[in-house]
Amino acid sequence: MISNLSKPELLAPAGNLVSALTAFDAGADAVYGGLKKFNARERTENFSSDEMAKLITYAHSNGKKVYVTFNTLIKESEIISAAEMLSELVALKPDAVIIQDIGVLHLIREYFPSLVVHASTQMGIHNSEGVKLAASMGIKRVILERQVTLDEIRQIKAVSPIEIELFIHGALCCSLSGKCLFSSFHGGFSGNRGKCKQPCRYNYFSGPNEGYYFSTRDLCSLELIPEMKKVGITSLKIEGRLRKQDYVKNVVSAYRLMLDAVPERENSTLEEAMDLLGLSYGREFFTGFTSDKSFSDLVRPDSSGVSGSLCGRVANVAEGGFSVLLSRKLHLGDRIRIQSKSGKKGTALTITEMTVSGRNITEGRSGETCFITTRDREVLPDGFVYKIGESIDEMTGRISRLPLAMKRKIDFKVAVSAKGFNIDVKDGSSNLKWNKAIELAKAQKHPLGEEKIKSEFSAASSEILAPGEINAEVDGEYFIPLSVLKDVRREFWKWAEENVSKDKSAELAKSQLDKFFLFYGALKGSTSPREKTTAENINPTALASLPTNNIPETEIHSFVVNPARDVPFSSSDEIILPHFCPEGKLSELRKQIIDAYGKGARRFRLTSIFQLGLLKEFKDLKLSSSYPLPVCNSLAVCELRRLGFSKVQAWPELEEREIEVMIAKSAATVEIFRYGRLPLMMTRAEIPATGELRDSRGNRLNLKKDPATGMTCLYSDFVICIPEIKDASDFFDFTNASPGEKNTSYFNFKSVWE
């Protein structure tokens, strides 16, 4: 078990170098940020490879850490690009890579094992069985699902074999992490790929009422920091890679205060820290899931899902800008967002020029009508104006001076005798020797001493090497002119540059990449027979209305984990396990599995990786994966095949071409979700609406409580109906849809999944 830590790591968001340096200056122990692709915040600036190299070099030179986010689902067509980027990361040497896709986990563990892996909250790990399974897969740290209670966290941490990280501050999703199709429903832009359109922040209609029924408050766990110390959480994480430098500075400073506070000063420090957070322009705060009752406090339906401080309303839009009737002060350099009442994404900009009655001003006051100059920005008439940040220092000079790579440190010993210098250099597991023959005279006064030798040889002129630990010894009292000593030092460092082993991580990464290319090029699809699975028994006469032309001979019937039946299971019966099981319900679920197994159940459909731990004691099982366990590529199939799966369900957001190319390389049978309604969103939160909802575009939605998990689920009124795909098995889900419904959709199947 991981021992309790007296002070957790403070982990801050870094959307760019400015935010990263600001976070370190404010007291962060580590930062997390992404490259331009494959990270869950693609809407922020992110890092080029050179910028990430500079950040990692700076961090490691100052005893800090950098974690690189690689936390999106990867399509089959992106596998090569993802492997190449991971090869780059091997050379950059981040402290860890944060991942969501189990295919990426397989790729790293098998081909880039020097990279430490952390499981993103997008993996949805929420109980101790999930943490233990993650550890067995080679993961070193789990970032828990955000919708777990404080008591559940205590129980999970008590038995965790690896590090635990928690989100403690920032924006919250209404949905369980990694299990949201809501944004894809609005045009294929997936929150699971860093492109979320935030439909949970929109305004919706429920009968005669309307509200922001999925818009959450912002997490703020300052007052829980003393408890987090006691629990022994490894890392406390602040959300906000889309936020700017001023937000990062204020929030990190506030949490640094609380983490460093001694027990007798925690109350007064909390007040000081809350004052700092008041400068961060967020939404109303939510302490966190301190108990089950907290789930009723997460959503504020009467409040727009817009962060920031309301400062006025657009009075008029004209050429070159717009007028704002101010209700609060605004300054030059402030950042604002103009937002509609619907809550849809607005226009953000920095104020560079503003006037009152044609007169240039630096500050607009409450009650004034101020004209703000802007170009090429769409501004909504009657839009609300929110202040979301203040002017920032871009740190141009400081960033320009950051080194691209950290020099390699070498340890050596300098021995001086009457015949000159002999130096032993530690080079990995071997030693190198260098000598300089010089006849040294006896010193009349000021003999060469050990401290002088250390001081001189520590002045390295090398571009790639730096002095580490230097030891020195002199076997007598000798004199050497300073100019000669400097010449000896320069000769040594020149020799060291040519003879000390170079950093071979880039060469190693290239060879590992080539090894992967050989494997991937030879990867071929499974030839297993096709199957058809239905999630409920239906009347056989209804089969004629099913959208299929070629029903396989093997037909399987699936049931939820606790079917109301006493009869034994047949070979074609399958148990569907619930994707979410709180820590306190694990023993109950385990008993239900034992009962089903005793009645003859041998087929199990897994919807989350934690379920593997509950099945490990049983033999002769046939395992399938199903939504919301994501399988987007053949490497994810390889990993599940290694874990005992014989069939996997393709992730429902995938388009047709991506499914076809995945099947061509899949080591197990691939199944398609052909028919049914999938939840667009699943949450433990209490949603202040029931039944049918409508959005501003007239789309109809439906809220239901899932009796198997206790979750509130949001469904569309359309049924996903996918054509048959060659060599794929079929899955028909009649738990929330009837055969032959007319209101159907291809979802992303005929379009590009973004």
Order of alpha helices (4+ residues) and beta strands (2+ residues): beta-alpha-beta-alpha-beta-alpha-beta-alpha-beta-alpha-beta-alpha-beta-alpha-beta-beta-beta-alpha-beta-alpha-alpha-beta-beta-beta-beta-beta-beta-beta-beta-beta-beta-beta-alpha-beta-beta-beta-beta-alpha-beta-beta-alpha-alpha-beta-beta-beta-alpha-beta-alpha-beta-alpha-beta-alpha-beta-beta-beta-beta-beta-beta-beta-beta
